[in-house]
């Protein structure tokens, strides 16, 4: 859950042109400079965690289905 006004990013995971998942409203880490400018912090940790969570859920689903 994000706070009102907090910037977010959405990801779409695809394989060979087929959409496997849409991950919406991931919070974007930001910093504010002393002058009040908003600076986006590196997104790699956010994207890595989201994609890993998807991969883990996909694997659990496959294991449950016996695939």
GROMACS elastic network, one bead per residue, 0.5 to 0.9 nm:
[ bonds ]
;  ai    aj funct       b0    kb
    1    25     6  0.82395   500
    1    26     6  0.85009   500
    1    27     6  0.81979   500
    2     5     6  0.83484   500
    2     6     6  0.63897   500
    2     7     6  0.84690   500
    2     8     6  0.80567   500
    2    25     6  0.77781   500
    2    26     6  0.79986   500
    2    27     6  0.62948   500
    3     6     6  0.54949   500
    3     7     6  0.88855   500
    3    27     6  0.88602   500
    4     7     6  0.86956   500
    6    27     6  0.69744   500
    6    28     6  0.75041   500
    6    29     6  0.88936   500
    6    30     6  0.89099   500
    7    25     6  0.83637   500
    7    26     6  0.84774   500
    7    27     6  0.61677   500
    7    28     6  0.55014   500
    7    29     6  0.80264   500
    7    30     6  0.82811   500
    8    24     6  0.80775   500
    8    26     6  0.51357   500
    8    28     6  0.50031   500
    8    29     6  0.86256   500
    9    23     6  0.86322   500
    9    24     6  0.67624   500
    9    25     6  0.54196   500
    9    26     6  0.51623   500
    9    27     6  0.64831   500
    9    28     6  0.63728   500
   10    22     6  0.72949   500
   10    23     6  0.55592   500
   10    25     6  0.54180   500
   10    26     6  0.61433   500
   11    21     6  0.81849   500
   11    22     6  0.58277   500
   11    23     6  0.50170   500
   11    24     6  0.63849   500
   11    25     6  0.85636   500
   11    26     6  0.82441   500
   11    47     6  0.81781   500
   11    50     6  0.87090   500
   11    51     6  0.89540   500
   12    19     6  0.69082   500
   12    20     6  0.76218   500
   12    21     6  0.58027   500
   12    23     6  0.62078   500
   12    24     6  0.84214   500
   13    18     6  0.84780   500
   13    19     6  0.59643   500
   13    20     6  0.54764   500
   13    21     6  0.51085   500
   13    22     6  0.63235   500
   13    23     6  0.79861   500
   13    51     6  0.80928   500
   13    54     6  0.89019   500
   14    17     6  0.58645   500
   14    18     6  0.52341   500
   14    20     6  0.52454   500
   14    21     6  0.70914   500
   14    22     6  0.89566   500
   15    18     6  0.52316   500
   15    19     6  0.66001   500
   15    20     6  0.68886   500
   16    19     6  0.85177   500
   19    22     6  0.76197   500
   21    54     6  0.79974   500
   23    26     6  0.73364   500
   23    50     6  0.77717   500
   23    51     6  0.89722   500
   23    54     6  0.87966   500
   25    28     6  0.87112   500
   26    46     6  0.76233   500
   26    47     6  0.85771   500
   26    50     6  0.82344   500
   27    46     6  0.80174   500
   28    40     6  0.71267   500
   28    41     6  0.76638   500
   28    42     6  0.87628   500
   28    43     6  0.70226   500
   28    46     6  0.77309   500
   29    39     6  0.86735   500
   29    40     6  0.60836   500
   29    41     6  0.53107   500
   29    42     6  0.73729   500
   29    43     6  0.72352   500
   29    46     6  0.83232   500
   30    38     6  0.64803   500
   30    39     6  0.54872   500
   30    41     6  0.51239   500
   30    42     6  0.86039   500
   31    37     6  0.82111   500
   31    38     6  0.58131   500
   31    39     6  0.51701   500
   31    40     6  0.64276   500
   31    41     6  0.65918   500
   32    35     6  0.78047   500
   32    36     6  0.56031   500
   32    37     6  0.54105   500
   32    39     6  0.60139   500
   32    40     6  0.87840   500
   33    36     6  0.51343   500
   33    37     6  0.51805   500
   33    38     6  0.65493   500
   33    39     6  0.73050   500
   34    37     6  0.74653   500
   40    43     6  0.79153   500
   42    45     6  0.71834   500
   42    46     6  0.82745   500
   43    46     6  0.53846   500
   43    47     6  0.62079   500
   43    48     6  0.85446   500
   44    47     6  0.51884   500
   44    48     6  0.58833   500
   44    49     6  0.85446   500
   45    48     6  0.50992   500
   45    49     6  0.61687   500
   45    50     6  0.86082   500
   46    49     6  0.53783   500
   46    50     6  0.62475   500
   46    51     6  0.86847   500
   47    50     6  0.51441   500
   47    51     6  0.60712   500
   47    52     6  0.84411   500
   48    51     6  0.53193   500
   48    52     6  0.60312   500
   48    53     6  0.85432   500
   49    52     6  0.51056   500
   49    53     6  0.60581   500
   49    54     6  0.86055   500
   50    53     6  0.51558   500
   50    54     6  0.62881   500
   50    55     6  0.87038   500
   51    54     6  0.50381   500
   51    55     6  0.61462   500
   51    56     6  0.85995   500
   52    56     6  0.60650   500
   52    57     6  0.85365   500
   53    56     6  0.51397   500
   53    57     6  0.61801   500
   53    58     6  0.85508   500
   54    57     6  0.51445   500
   54    58     6  0.60545   500
   54    59     6  0.85863   500
   55    58     6  0.50180   500
   55    59     6  0.61134   500
   55    60     6  0.86138   500
   56    59     6  0.51374   500
   56    60     6  0.62175   500
   56    61     6  0.86128   500
   57    60     6  0.51136   500
   57    61     6  0.61569   500
   57    62     6  0.86559   500
   58    61     6  0.50682   500
   58    62     6  0.62196   500
   58    63     6  0.86106   500
   59    62     6  0.50415   500
   59    63     6  0.60416   500
   59    64     6  0.84836   500
   60    63     6  0.50328   500
   60    64     6  0.60495   500
   60    65     6  0.85638   500
   61    64     6  0.51214   500
   61    65     6  0.62204   500
   61    66     6  0.86167   500
   61    67     6  0.86904   500
   62    65     6  0.50610   500
   62    66     6  0.60885   500
   62    67     6  0.50888   500
   63    67     6  0.58913   500
   64    67     6  0.77116   500
